[in-house]
Amino acid sequence: MRGSLDTNAILRLIVGDDAAQARKVTQLLSKANSQVAVADIALTEAIYVLQRRTTPPTMMEVFDQPPMTPNCIERSYSTVSTQALQMMNSEMIRERARFLAGRLIDEHPADRVRQVESLYQRALARKPSAAESAAALADLDRLTTYWREHLDTKRSAGPRELDARWSALGSLCHAILSSAEFLYVE
């Protein structure tokens, strides 16, 4: 899969079509784990990201960024394990999944069924099947219980129930963003 398309899909899914935010040019942020990520979540097009030959964004590099030389005659496409690992372990993807979960909670505060339907519509451009919806709701219940227990052991100062529901939905969003259906066009 091409890195620019992947980054664009994730950013458009989260930010929407706000043209003012889309044109913010950001700087790259080198993180301690040697990943290079975009510092501002407000981008919707990878073309607006400042790119340097010495520090290409990790997401673009993993998903077949073309060579940064004057002429690129052919661009290769590959599907390799590092792409899946990048999606599962990327702090950027985790942050964007939590941001998306927050938007879903704002739009449908108490309706988990609508949250799941909206997530599928936005990410996969389709409604979930009855089995997928039931599995997602069961997963949300299990994840909420997990996050509630985790927050209890952390002795979080914030509202634990709300944080547990937000983190659970964020985990589900992360799973959908990492799914093969989202990443690869058939």
N, C-alpha and C positions, 0 to 999 in steps of 0.2 A: 504494500500500500504506500502511496506517496505521503510523505510527512506533512506537506502543506495542506493537502486535503484533509488529513486527519486532524491537524490543529485547527483548521478552519471549521470543520464540523463540530468539534467540541466547543470552540469559542462561540459560534453562532447559536448553538443549542442553549448556551448559558446566557449570553448577553442579548440575543435577539437581533433586531435590525436597527438599532439606534445608531444612525449615521455619525452623530457627533462623537460618540465613544469609539466608533470604528476607526477614526482617523488619528487617534492618539499614537504617536510614535514613541515607543518605549525603549529603554535601555535593557541590555541583557544583564542578568544577575548570575554570577557564578556562585554556586553553593558549595558548601564544604564537602559534599559527596561527589564533587566534580561534575555534577550535572549542570547544564546551562539552561535556564528557563526564562520565560518572559516575566518581567517584574510587574506588569500591570494586567489585571484580569479583563480590562475593558476593550481589548482588541477583538475584532471579528475576522480579520483577514491576516494570514501569515505574511502577506506581501508587505504589510506595514511594519513588520518587525525589523529592527536594525540588526543586520547580520554582518559578522566579521569572519574572515577566513580562518582566523586563529581560534575563534570560539563559536562554532556553529551551535544552534540550539540542539540539545540532546534529542528531543522528539523528532526534529527534522533529520538528524543524522541516522537515527535508528530506522526511520521509515523512508529510506532511499532518497535523501536530498541529492539533487544533481550536483555535479562538480562545480565549484565556484571559480571557473576559469572563463575567459571571454566567450568561448564557443562550447556549447553543449549540444552535440549532434544527436545523441541518443541518451535516453534516461532509462536506467534499468529498474525493474520491479522485482521485489523478492518478498517472500513470506518466511521469516526466520524466527527462532525462539526468542531472540532479544526484543522483538517487537512486543510480544505478549508479556515478557518480563517488564519492559518499560511501562506498559499500561498498568500492570498490577502494582508496581513498586514506585511509580512516579509521584512525588509530592505534589506536583502541579495537577495531575489528574485527580488526586485525592481532594485537593482544595476546590477544584472546579466541581467535583461531584457533591461536595458539601454545599457549595454555593447554589447548585441546581436544586438540591434538596430543600434549601431555605426558600427558594422561589416557589417550589411546589407546595410547601407548607403555607406560605403566604397566600397563595391562590386558593388552596383547598384546606383550610386550617384543621378541620375535624373529620374530613372524609378521606380515609386511606384508600378506598377503592378508586376515587377520582385522582388521587395522587399517583397511583400506579398506572391508571389509564393515561394520564397526562404525560408521565415519564415515557411510556411506550410510544405515544404519539410523537413526542418531541425527538426522542432518540432514534426510534426505528421506523417512524412514519407509518405506523399501523396500530390498531388496537390489540391488546393482549388477548390470547385465546382464553377460554374459561379455565383451562388447566394452568396456564401461565399466571393468570390473575390469582387463582387460588394458591399456587405455589409462592407467588410474590407476597401475598398477604400473610401466609404462614411464616415465610422467612422474616418478614417485618416483625411479627410477634416474637420470634426467637431472637432476632437481633436486638429488639428493644429490651428484652429480658437480659441479654448479655451486656448491653451498654449500661443498663441501670445498675447491675451488679458491679461492673467496672468502675462506674462513677462513685458508687458507694465505697469501694475500697480506696479510691483516689481521694475521697473526702472533698469532692468538688464543692465550691461555694455557690455555684449557680443552681438554678432549678433543675434538679436531676431528671425528673420525668420528661420535661420538655427537651432537655439536652439528649436524653436517651432516645426519644422518638426522632429527633433531628439526626443524630448519629446513625441510627438504624436506617433511615431513609437515605442518608448519605452513602452508607455501605451498599445499599441496593442500587443506587445511581452509579456507584463505582463499578459494580458488577456488570451493569448494562453497558456502560462506556467501554468496558474491557471485553465485551462479548464479540465473537467473530461476526455476528450479524451487523453490529454497528461498524466494525472496522473494515470489513471486506465486502466489496460489491460482488455479487454472484454473476 
